[in-house]
Amino acid sequence: MMKPESLRAHLVGRVPDLKHNPDRLMVFIDNGTMRSTAAPGLSFEYTYTLNLIFTDFGGHPDTIAIALFDWLRVNQRELMENLDRVEDSVRFEADILDNSKVDLSIRLPLTERVIVNALDDGSLQVNHPPEPSFDEPAIPSPVTVIRSSTGDVLATWTAP
């Protein structure tokens, strides 16, 4: 499975609290299934719930949400576009530890396709294709998240 590590790297690169201490982000895969059809070939799909746990998080939760939706827009787009899924697809819980820190758990239903092709020599080639893209290619551009009430910069990164 490729998406958990991809999302972890994305969040660590964009959320300031995680840049300084990436071990405060724990990643778990829950309720996983592997689905295949009776079609010729061995291709299949992983389906699972990804549970992200941010411990002792002292930053603003908007920085996590914006970075998360930035990743979802490319890697699990239907969680934002499919009206049947968008309402409850990204779930969270928070334990407020004190006035400045929380433990935050975010749960995402993810899928990953795995394409398996038989080669002429009898070996199998495994490919994890990217999600279908429906946008025109974008030019990388800087993103800055600013708290409107104070003007404080909460996070910065370059969007793909």
DRENDO-1510 file (C-alpha; in Angstrom, 1 decimal, always signed):
<recs>
REC; n; res; u; v; w
REC; 1; MET; +0.0; +0.0; +0.0 .
REC; 2; MET; +1.4; +3.3; -1.1 .
REC; 3; LYS; -1.1; +6.0; +0.1 .
REC; 4; PRO; -0.4; +5.9; +3.9 .
REC; 5; GLU; +3.3; +6.8; +3.4 .
REC; 6; SER; +2.5; +9.3; +0.7 .
REC; 7; LEU; +0.0; +11.1; +3.0 .
REC; 8; ARG; +2.4; +10.9; +5.9 .
REC; 9; ALA; +5.2; +12.5; +3.9 .
REC; 10; HIS; +2.8; +15.2; +2.6 .
REC; 11; LEU; +1.6; +16.2; +6.1 .
REC; 12; VAL; +5.1; +16.1; +7.6 .
REC; 13; GLY; +6.3; +18.4; +4.8 .
REC; 14; ARG; +3.5; +21.0; +5.3 .
REC; 15; VAL; +2.5; +21.0; +8.9 .
REC; 16; PRO; +5.0; +23.0; +10.9 .
REC; 17; ASP; +4.6; +21.0; +14.2 .
REC; 18; LEU; +5.3; +17.8; +12.3 .
REC; 19; LYS; +8.4; +19.1; +10.6 .
REC; 20; HIS; +10.0; +19.6; +14.0 .
REC; 21; ASN; +8.7; +16.3; +15.4 .
REC; 22; PRO; +7.4; +13.8; +12.8 .
REC; 23; ASP; +7.0; +11.1; +15.4 .
REC; 24; ARG; +3.9; +12.9; +16.7 .
REC; 25; LEU; +2.0; +11.6; +13.7 .
REC; 26; MET; +1.0; +7.9; +14.0 .
REC; 27; VAL; -0.6; +6.1; +11.0 .
REC; 28; PHE; -2.8; +3.0; +11.3 .
REC; 29; ILE; -4.7; +1.0; +8.8 .
REC; 30; ASP; -8.1; -0.3; +10.0 .
REC; 31; ASN; -10.8; -2.5; +8.5 .
REC; 32; GLY; -8.8; -3.4; +5.4 .
REC; 33; THR; -10.1; -5.6; +2.6 .
REC; 34; MET; -8.6; -6.8; -0.7 .
REC; 35; ARG; -11.1; -7.1; -3.5 .
REC; 36; SER; -10.8; -8.9; -6.8 .
REC; 37; THR; -13.2; -10.0; -9.5 .
REC; 38; ALA; -13.3; -13.1; -11.5 .
REC; 39; ALA; -12.0; -11.2; -14.5 .
REC; 40; PRO; -8.9; -12.6; -16.1 .
REC; 41; GLY; -5.7; -11.6; -14.3 .
REC; 42; LEU; -4.7; -11.0; -10.7 .
REC; 43; SER; -5.4; -7.3; -10.4 .
REC; 44; PHE; -7.1; -6.2; -7.2 .
REC; 45; GLU; -8.0; -3.3; -4.9 .
REC; 46; TYR; -7.2; -2.5; -1.3 .
REC; 47; THR; -10.0; -0.8; +0.7 .
REC; 48; TYR; -9.3; +0.4; +4.2 .
REC; 49; THR; -9.7; +3.1; +6.8 .
REC; 50; LEU; -6.6; +5.2; +7.4 .
REC; 51; ASN; -6.4; +6.5; +10.9 .
REC; 52; LEU; -4.1; +9.4; +11.5 .
REC; 53; ILE; -3.3; +10.3; +15.1 .
REC; 54; PHE; -1.6; +13.5; +15.9 .
REC; 55; THR; -0.3; +13.5; +19.5 .
REC; 56; ASP; +0.3; +16.6; +21.6 .
REC; 57; PHE; -0.5; +18.8; +18.6 .
REC; 58; GLY; +0.0; +22.4; +19.4 .
REC; 59; GLY; -0.6; +24.0; +16.0 .
REC; 60; HIS; -3.9; +25.2; +14.5 .
REC; 61; PRO; -6.1; +22.3; +13.2 .
REC; 62; ASP; -6.7; +24.3; +10.0 .
REC; 63; THR; -3.1; +23.6; +9.0 .
REC; 64; ILE; -3.8; +19.8; +9.1 .
REC; 65; ALA; -7.2; +20.1; +7.4 .
REC; 66; ILE; -5.9; +22.2; +4.5 .
REC; 67; ALA; -2.8; +20.0; +3.9 .
REC; 68; LEU; -5.1; +16.9; +4.1 .
REC; 69; PHE; -7.6; +18.2; +1.5 .
REC; 70; ASP; -4.7; +19.3; -0.7 .
REC; 71; TRP; -3.5; +15.6; -0.7 .
REC; 72; LEU; -7.1; +14.2; -1.1 .
REC; 73; ARG; -7.7; +16.5; -4.1 .
REC; 74; VAL; -5.0; +14.4; -6.0 .
REC; 75; ASN; -5.0; +11.0; -4.3 .
REC; 76; GLN; -8.6; +10.3; -3.3 .
REC; 77; ARG; -10.6; +12.9; -5.2 .
REC; 78; GLU; -14.0; +11.2; -4.8 .
REC; 79; LEU; -14.0; +12.0; -1.1 .
REC; 80; MET; -14.4; +15.6; -2.1 .
REC; 81; GLU; -16.5; +15.3; -5.2 .
REC; 82; ASN; -18.9; +12.4; -4.7 .
REC; 83; LEU; -21.9; +13.9; -2.9 .
REC; 84; ASP; -22.8; +10.4; -1.4 .
REC; 85; ARG; -19.4; +10.3; +0.3 .
REC; 86; VAL; -18.4; +13.9; +0.9 .
REC; 87; GLU; -20.7; +14.4; +3.9 .
REC; 88; ASP; -19.0; +11.9; +6.3 .
REC; 89; SER; -15.9; +10.7; +4.5 .
REC; 90; VAL; -13.4; +12.6; +6.6 .
REC; 91; ARG; -14.1; +12.0; +10.3 .
REC; 92; PHE; -12.2; +13.3; +13.3 .
REC; 93; GLU; -12.1; +13.2; +17.1 .
REC; 94; ALA; -10.1; +15.3; +19.4 .
REC; 95; ASP; -9.0; +15.0; +23.1 .
REC; 96; ILE; -8.3; +18.5; +24.4 .
REC; 97; LEU; -5.2; +18.1; +26.6 .
REC; 98; ASP; -4.9; +21.7; +27.8 .
REC; 99; ASN; -5.3; +25.2; +26.3 .
REC; 100; SER; -2.6; +24.7; +23.8 .
REC; 101; LYS; -2.5; +21.0; +22.8 .
REC; 102; VAL; -4.8; +18.2; +21.5 .
REC; 103; ASP; -4.6; +14.6; +20.5 .
REC; 104; LEU; -6.4; +14.5; +17.1 .
REC; 105; SER; -7.6; +11.4; +15.3 .
REC; 106; ILE; -8.6; +11.6; +11.6 .
REC; 107; ARG; -10.2; +8.7; +9.8 .
REC; 108; LEU; -10.3; +8.4; +6.0 .
REC; 109; PRO; -11.8; +5.7; +3.8 .
REC; 110; LEU; -9.1; +5.0; +1.1 .
REC; 111; THR; -8.8; +2.7; -1.9 .
REC; 112; GLU; -5.8; +1.7; -3.9 .
REC; 113; ARG; -5.7; -0.2; -7.2 .
REC; 114; VAL; -3.1; -2.8; -7.9 .
REC; 115; ILE; -2.6; -3.8; -11.5 .
REC; 116; VAL; -0.9; -7.2; -12.0 .
REC; 117; ASN; +0.2; -8.1; -15.6 .
REC; 118; ALA; +1.6; -11.5; -16.6 .
REC; 119; LEU; +4.8; -11.1; -18.7 .
REC; 120; ASP; +5.9; -13.3; -21.5 .
REC; 121; ASP; +8.5; -15.0; -19.3 .
REC; 122; GLY; +5.7; -16.0; -16.8 .
REC; 123; SER; +6.7; -13.5; -14.2 .
REC; 124; LEU; +4.2; -10.9; -12.8 .
REC; 125; GLN; +4.6; -7.2; -13.0 .
REC; 126; VAL; +2.9; -5.2; -10.2 .
REC; 127; ASN; +1.9; -1.6; -10.7 .
REC; 128; HIS; +0.2; +0.9; -8.4 .
REC; 129; PRO; -1.3; +3.4; -10.8 .
REC; 130; PRO; -2.0; +7.0; -9.7 .
REC; 131; GLU; -5.6; +8.1; -9.3 .
REC; 132; PRO; -7.4; +9.3; -12.4 .
REC; 133; SER; -6.8; +13.1; -12.9 .
REC; 134; PHE; -9.5; +15.3; -14.2 .
REC; 135; ASP; -7.7; +18.7; -14.0 .
REC; 136; GLU; -5.4; +20.4; -16.4 .
REC; 137; PRO; -1.8; +20.1; -15.2 .
REC; 138; ALA; -1.2; +22.9; -12.7 .
REC; 139; ILE; +1.9; +25.0; -12.4 .
REC; 140; PRO; +3.5; +24.5; -8.9 .
REC; 141; SER; +2.6; +27.6; -6.8 .
REC; 142; PRO; +3.3; +28.7; -3.2 .
REC; 143; VAL; +0.5; +28.3; -0.6 .
REC; 144; THR; +0.5; +30.3; +2.6 .
REC; 145; VAL; -2.1; +29.7; +5.4 .
REC; 146; ILE; -2.7; +32.9; +7.4 .
REC; 147; ARG; -5.0; +33.3; +10.5 .
REC; 148; SER; -7.2; +36.2; +9.5 .
REC; 149; SER; -7.7; +37.5; +13.1 .
REC; 150; THR; -3.9; +38.0; +13.8 .
REC; 151; GLY; -2.2; +37.8; +10.4 .
REC; 152; ASP; +0.0; +34.9; +11.7 .
REC; 153; VAL; +1.4; +32.6; +9.1 .
REC; 154; LEU; +0.3; +29.1; +10.1 .
REC; 155; ALA; +2.0; +27.1; +7.3 .
REC; 156; THR; +3.6; +27.4; +3.9 .
REC; 157; TRP; +4.4; +24.9; +1.1 .
REC; 158; THR; +4.4; +24.6; -2.7 .
REC; 159; ALA; +1.3; +23.0; -4.1 .
REC; 160; PRO; +1.8; +20.4; -6.9 .
</recs>
